[in-house]
Amino acid sequence: MRLKMQLSNSNATIFHSPVPSIRRPKVIYKSCSIYGNFGTKRIISFPAYKRLEVLTPSVSRDEKNLVNFDVPFPNDYTELLQQAKQAAGLAMKDGKQLMEIEFPTAGLESVPGDGEGGNEMTGSMQLIREFCDCFVNPEKATRTRIFFPEANEVKFARKSAFEGASFKLDYLTKPSLFEDFGFTEKVKMADRVKPGDELFLVAYPYFNVNEMLVVEELYKEAVVNTARKLIIFNGELDRIRSGYYPPFFYPKLAALSKTLLPMMESIYYIHNFKGRNGGTLFRCYPGSWKVLRKVRNKYICLHEQEVMPSLKEVALDILPSA
């Protein structure tokens, strides 16, 4: 069964159906070996977790004939990718063009900073490959362009997670003579995009402040007024939403919270909060936003709403009062 949708001037069967039954994951450890600078070897593992029962009310929605749509918190990364695939398929069917997928890669219960930055990026790269393999039909792989932060990352991807893949690999920035001081050279998106491209996936554009500015350019020049779709994968966009970048020093980046982000649909999202009042903010499109808490090996839904709450609101208001 496949999902029909318009991604160009003619109808084409592109993506797998977003509504298959989710497989019950096996309890295994999936690992991949990758090599960093100076030949150092790292092993990235994706552990399978024990199955957790989720207690949460179903969400009734009248719009788009979606009734009792409810997705439990995933048990491992295999189930997470299936849920993200389902969410992306439904969002595209609903005409969404700019989408976000965000979740921790150091463990489903981890928070930003738990994992080393390089390992988190490498983990994201492997998961992006697995997501693309299950979401994009093989015959449409050459029409899917994946943008990595910079050119060296593309070289690494071709030798590791994306070795032998047919997806088009590209980059947002390239090194400059002053790379050691944090400067990179922006790439004109008009020069990178090809007429046959139908889906763009941008991988973790958060290491350099210029990367999200290039993503905005990509969206404006290659997605708006077309049938193309763009997914940002683990872009840590909460940094922009929360004002992490002071407008005085980063006016263009801070402005994205008013220009680009309001047009974006967060189709799959997990953010964990640690501490005595810990919990998780979770959403799987087209469901509502839920604040969960793990109690005796079960996830309890404490709060839900239709619009995304701020992380500050969840941390200071919702979780402490639950």
N, C-alpha and C positions, 0 to 999 in steps of 0.2 A: 504493500500500500504506500502511495506516495502523495505528497502534498503539491498541488498545482499552484503556482503563483507567478505574477508578472515581474520579471527582473530586467526585461529589456523590451524591445518593441514587439516581441512575439511571445506567446505563452511557452513556457519551457518547464520541464520537470527537473528540479534542481536539488531540493533537499529531501532527506528522508522524512517520513511522517513523524510529527512531533508527539504522537500519542500512543506509543507502544507501551505494553505493560513493562514495568521496571523489573529488571532481573534481581533476584536475591543474590547479593554479593558473596563471593567465597572469602573465607578468612585466610588471606595470604598477604605476603609482603612483596610488593612490586618494586624493583630497584633498577636503576640504570647508572652506569658508570660514565662520568664525563671528565674531561681533562681541562684544567685551567692553565693559567700562565706558568711558564717554566716547567711544563710537563707534570704539574701536580695533579693527582687523581682524587676526585671526589665521588662519592656514591650517594645518590639521592634515592631515598626509599619512601614509598607511599603505603603506610600501613592500613590494613583493614581493621575497623573497630568492631567491638561487640555491638550487636543489634540493640538499639535503644527504643523503647516504646514511647511514642509521642502522644500526649493527650492534648488535643486542641479542637475547638469547635469548628465545624465546617462553615465555609463562607458562601452565603447565597448571593448571587449576582444576577440581576435581571438583564443587564446589557449583554449583547453579543451571544445570547442564548447559553451562557455559562451558568450552570446550576451546581451548587455544592462543590465548587472547585476547591480542593484542599490538598496540599502537598506536605508531607511530614519532613522534619529535619533529616538530612541524609545521614546514613550510617557510615559511609566511607566515600572515597573519591569516585569509585565506579558509579555509585548511585547518584552522587552529586552531578557528574557529567550527563547522566541520563535526564536528570531533572532540568539542567541547564539547556540541554538539547530540546526538551519539550517546551520550555519557556521561550526559547529563541524562535522555534517554529510557529508558535501561537502568536508571538509578537509580530513577526513578519507577515503572517496571514492577516493581522489587524492593521497592516500598513505602517508599522514603526520602521523608521529609517536609521535612527541614531540610538544605540543601545549600549548598556553597561552590564558586564558580568564581573562580580567582585566577590572573592572569598579568600580565606587564609590558605597558604600552601604549606605551612610548617605543621599542620595538623588541624583538623576541623574545629578544635576547641582553642586554637592558638590565637594570639593577638599580634598586631604589628610589632616587630622587634624581637619576637621569640626566636625567629630564625635569622641566620646570617644573610645579608642582602643578596649576595651572589647566589647562594643556594636557593633563596626564594625565587629569584628570577629564573634560575635553571629549572626549578620545580614547575613554575608557571609555563615555561617553554614546553616541557613534556606533556603537561595537561592540555595545553592548547593543541598540540598535535593529536592527542586522543580525542579531544572535542571535535576537531575538524574531521577526523576519520569517521566518526559516528554521525556527524551532522551533514556533511557535504557529500553528494553522490560522486563517485570516482570520476565519472565522465565530465563533471563540472569543476574538478579540482584546479584545472588550469585557468579558470575564470575567478578563482578566489585568491586575492592578494593579501599576504600577511606582512604587516609592517612591524619591524623590530626597532628598538630605540636608535641604533646606529649601525653603520656598515659592518663593523667587526662582529657584532652580534649575529648578523646574517651568516657570516662565514662559519661561526661556531655552530649555528643551527643546522647548516647543511652537513656538518660532520658529526652531528649527534642526533638530536630528537627528530629532525626532519630529513635525515639521510634517506635518499631514494624517493622522497615524496614529490608529487607533481604540482603541489601548490606553488604559486609564485611568491618568492620571498623578497622583501624589499626593506628599506630603512627610512627613518624620519630625518636623521642627521648623519653627518660624516665627520671624522676627526679633522681638526685644524692644527695649525702649527702651535697653538696655545692650549692644546688639549689638557696638558698637565695642570693648567690653571682653571679648568672647568669650562673652557670655551669650545664650542663645536660649530660647525657650519651647517646652517639650515639648508634643506633640500627643497627645491620647488616641486610641489606636488603635481603640477601640470606636466612636468617632465617625467614623472614616475608612473602615472596612471595610463593604462592602455584602453582602447575602445572596447575590448571584449570583457573587461573586468565587470563583475556583477556583485561581488561581496568583498568588503574590506574588513580585516580583523587586525586591530592594533594591539600589540603585546606590551604590557606593563610600561606605559609612557610616563614614568614619574621620576627617573633618576636625574634628569636634567630639565630645568625649567622651560627650555625651548621646545621640548617634545610635545607638550599639550598644545602649544601655540601652532605647531605644524599640523597637529590633528584637527584643530579648528579650520586651518586652511584646507586640509583634505576634505573636510565635510562641506565647506562652502563651495569649493571649486569642482568637486567630483561627485557629490552626493545630492546636494540640493537641486531640485528640478530634474531629477533623474529617477530611475527605478532602482538604483543601487542601494545597498544597505551597508552600515558601518557598525561594528561591535568593538567596544573598548574592553579589553580583557585584563583585569587586575591593574587598573590605572591609578589606584589609591586616590580617587577623586575627592574623597572626604577631606583631604588636605586643602583643596580649593574651597569646598563647601564651608569648612569650619574657620576660614580666615587664617590658615597656617602661614600663608604668604602675605606679608603686610602690603597693602595697596601702595604705600609710599615707595617701597623698593621694587615691587613687582606689579605695576599697574595693569599691564596687559594680561598677566596670568590671573590676577584677582578679578579682572573684569569678566572672565569666563563664567563666574558664578551667576552673572546676569545675562550673558549672551548665549553661551553654548549649553551649559548644564540644564537650563529650563527646558530645552528641546529634547533632552535625553530621557529615555525610559530605562530605569534600573530593572532589568528583566530577571536577574538572579543575583542575590545579595546575601552575604553573611558577614556580620561584624560582631565579635565577641567582646564582652566586658568582664574583666576579672575583679577580684576583691570580694568583700563580704556581701555586697549587693550585686554580684555578677549576673550575667545573663547573655542573651544573644538577640540581635536584631536580624530578622530573617524575612526574605521575600522571594517568591517564585511566581513570575508573571503567569496569569493575570490575577493572582491572588492578592490579598491585602498584606500590609506590613504587620508583622507579628513580633512581639517581644517575648522570648521564651526564657525559661529557667530550668536547669537540670536538677531534678530532685529525686534522689534514690534511683538513679539510672533511668529516669523518665524525664522527658521534656514537657513542661507545663506551659501552656499559653497564658501569659499574664495580661496581655494587652494587645489589641489590634486596631488598625485604622487604615483608611484608604490612601492617605498620602504619607510620604516618607517623613518620619520625625527626625529632628536633628540628633546627632550623637550626644550633644549636651543635654537635650531634653530626656533622652533615654537614661543617661547616666545619673542625672541629678533629680529627675522627677518621677519617671515611670518605675524604674527598678527599685529605688528606696521605698516607694509607697506601696509596693506590691506585697 
